[in-house]
Amino acid sequence: MTEATAAPLQKTALNATHRALKAKMVDFGGWDMPVEYPGAGGGLIAEHMAVRTGVGLFDVSHMGEIQFRGPGSLAAVQHITMNDASKLKDGQAQYSALLTPEGTFVDDILVHRLSENDYLLVVNAGTKDKDYAWIRRQVGTFPSIHISDYSAYYSQLAVQGPRALETLQKLTKVDLAGIRNYWFAWGTVAGAPNVMIARTGYSGEDGFEVYIPADVPTTEKTWNALLEAGAEFGIRPCGLGARNTLRLEAGMPLYGHEISDEINVWESFVSRWLKMDKGAFIGREALAAVQAAGGPARKVVALEMVERGIGRDGYSVLSLEGEPIGSVTSGSPAPFLKTNIAFALVPAAVAAGGSDVLVDVRGNKVRARQVAMPFYKRVKG
């Protein structure tokens, strides 16, 4: 017998550009992606700080885009998502999630209403194929709907930070200041027509995600134009490392960590986007049963390390008496806040009590305190 050959890594249209910039590349959900650009004065911390204080540019073209078209689109979207898409107006987006019948997560997503019968769902890269197959199983037989995977047709670039608007505005005639948070508009960017410009992001800062044709020349031209436009603001290309520390500071979940098929919505910290009163949807009955039983047994909480030590993903969480009570779902130094932070899944009683806990950091029991979420919240100017 011979060993199975691993599937080749998928590459975005900017793969050669990242390598020319000497990016450190990693396998991320089957994609060859930059984790950081460690050139002179660069690296994860510099990238993180650029987004917090100026502007950063991310290649997030690995994300998936699934489109629903036809008169049955809204009914289908409502059936498979936890938020209420009926509240959306043309040009508006919302955070939502696909749920299992048990009320746990298939994936978290963004839903964009392009028009009355046209919706674009943006899903996570590592779960795109799974999500698409799951969606087809759930609503593929619904009448008056056409579902398409358009992931290969889009490159997605994220311009994030307090100088993001000034940077991107140089390259488009669209009035970016007129686009509200979680809304989008269409226009030409750096010469590329029919670009969707969404005021969304995964950094906790103001910013935009632009969806452009996925061919290499258009994507490279737009990337380079953004770097040139943001040069006066200290723009940096940013990798997955900074994307993770930024979202952690900003109190945003990561699939497989704070949300997963083993964590239900009530246990997570995204239940404010759950609309139980919108009518039937997958997972609603199970979530109603959790409510009726008095609420979830566990909760994801925010921790700040009081003593020296970093609570990394998967580390055990203990009571002050030393008894195991949970685990860290995500943990890292927070470059802007200059402290060590984490999310952890602990018993609901511990979460409600707000008590300090211990984190087992390679055999050392390091004290941590529960704090309010998010750790960081930008000042809106």
Secondary structure, DSSP 4 states (H G I P E B T S, - for coil): --PPPPPPPB--TTHHHHHHTTPEEEEETTEEEEEE--STT-SHHHHHHHHHHS-EEEE-TTSEEEEEESTTHHHHHHHHBSS-GGGPPTTEEEEEEEE-TTSBEEEEEEEEEEETTEEEEEE-GGGHHHHHHHHHHHHTT-SS-EEEE-GGGEEEEEEESTTHHHHHHTT--S-GGGSPTTBEEEEEETTEEEEEEE---SSSSSEEEEEEE-SHHHHHHHHHHHHHHTGGGT-EEE-HHHHHHHHHHTT---BTTTBBTTBBTTTSS-GGG--GGG---TTHHHHHHHHHTTS-SEEEEEEEESSS----TT-EEE-TTS-EEEEEEEEEEETTTTEEEEEEEEEHHHHHHT--EEEEETTEEEEEEEE-S-S--PPP-
